[in-house]
Amino acid sequence: MKEYTFHYGRGEKTFSFDENRVLKEIRMPDAAPLKDIAAAVLEAVRHPIGAPSLEESVTAGDTVTFICNDPTRVANSFDFMPVLVNELNRLGVPDENMQIVFSLGTHRLMTEEEMREGVGEEVAARLKMYNSDANVPEDFEYFGTTSRFTPVLINRRICHSDHIILTGTIVHHYFSGYGGGRKAVLPGCAAMETVRHNHSFMMDPRAGLGKTTDNPVYEDQMEGVALWAGAMEKRGAKVFLFNAILDADHRFLKMFAGDYVKAHQEACQFVDEVYGVKIDKQADVVIASCGGYPKDINVYQMQKTMDNAALAVRKGGVVILLAECEEGSGSKVLEETFRRLKTPEAIEAELAGHFVIGANKAYAVSRLMTHAKFILVTALDRVLAKDMLFTAAVDSVEEALNKAETIVGKEYSVILMPTGSLTVPLYAG
């Protein structure tokens, strides 16, 4: 027996297991973290990809808007934001000419404390900070409609500065292909109707993890952001990207800056190298951790790990998922959809006829249950977990393994995924 420790919420869960049954422990390939974060930030922005450097494009007295991630994305903005702000100071931009808009998409509003934690006390004390609230129509400007009929409504706070700097980190996304890049704007700073219409394309079979070509969600986002960016260019504004890639311990591996399309494309190639892990065989049982808080803050965020883990388990197998879910489901609409419709087939049928944000997560969760059983090690309310069609919700990995045995038998193989939200199993079969 071997002892394993996986992240769980803000702590850990430890369990023992027969290592002879383990087909593979899926971890990121070894990659040395950056030692000097400030130097790496400056190297990226002073030698950008496909765009002039900030030094070449910023004029003293210009105005700047930063777009930063909300708490559901690990970005370590508190590490790079002071460097970026000080660099702009050096170029003649005073603090009062800069602001931060948090790209919430359709997520809940951030508190003042969460904003300060996100960008660090120093920057929070110096710059104005705002939430992008998708539910306030008057906060958004219209920039046209995409060829797929998505209305491009973008928060006006990011539309009237000389420079808009998109920040964040990049991981694979289960239907948009990849995070980062254009997602800071759409869905990050877009109106509810814009997000709703764009995300409706997640039901298209061409939408998927790591896909950009012929992915209708990704292509629609790119087209929408291009309409906005074109309008910004006509107003004399410049759009600049700063994205980073982190390892499983939230340490910086590499930074990319420059054109929001070209720099992002290069970054995505690096993401494939460090997060994609080949497996020779799918297992009967997968034991996966989201990687702890905030990846398992709620079911809404946990679902992304479900998608990755499903790639490593055979059809009819079991995924044991460590996800504390300290904020519950993360969506009342998600809960109501499950309680009312009760089956994956009914959820899919209703969503196909009328796409609703929140209900789309019910579809994302339930569609995976046609492939495998999901047992949660969680603090989630047990009645709610049952309503959401999880096979079981328990307190320990040992309890989960006992329940898994009743489904797959006593002689089962296992794949371990200690950082399931990041690593993507690649199975040729």
Secondary structure as UniProt FT lines:
FT   STRAND          2..8
FT   TURN            9..10
FT   STRAND          11..17
FT   HELIX           19..21
FT   STRAND          22..25
FT   HELIX           37..46
FT   HELIX           54..57
FT   TURN            60..61
FT   STRAND          64..69
FT   TURN            71..72
FT   HELIX           77..90
FT   TURN            91..92
FT   HELIX           95..97
FT   STRAND          98..103
FT   TURN            105..106
FT   HELIX           112..119
FT   HELIX           121..126
FT   STRAND          128..131
FT   TURN            134..135
FT   HELIX           137..139
FT   STRAND          140..145
FT   TURN            147..148
FT   STRAND          151..155
FT   HELIX           156..158
FT   STRAND          163..169
FT   STRAND          172..173
FT   TURN            174..176
FT   STRAND          177..178
FT   HELIX           181..184
FT   TURN            185..189
FT   HELIX           192..199
FT   HELIX           200..203
FT   TURN            205..206
FT   TURN            209..210
FT   TURN            213..214
FT   HELIX           216..234
FT   TURN            235..236
FT   STRAND          238..246
FT   TURN            248..249
FT   STRAND          252..258
FT   TURN            260..261
FT   HELIX           262..275
FT   STRAND          276..279
FT   STRAND          283..289
FT   TURN            293..296
FT   HELIX           299..310
FT   TURN            311..312
FT   STRAND          313..322
FT   TURN            326..329
FT   HELIX           332..341
FT   HELIX           344..353
FT   TURN            357..358
FT   HELIX           359..368
FT   TURN            369..371
FT   STRAND          373..377
FT   HELIX           382..387
FT   TURN            388..389
FT   STRAND          392..394
FT   HELIX           397..408
FT   STRAND          414..417
FT   TURN            418..422
FT   STRAND          424..427
//
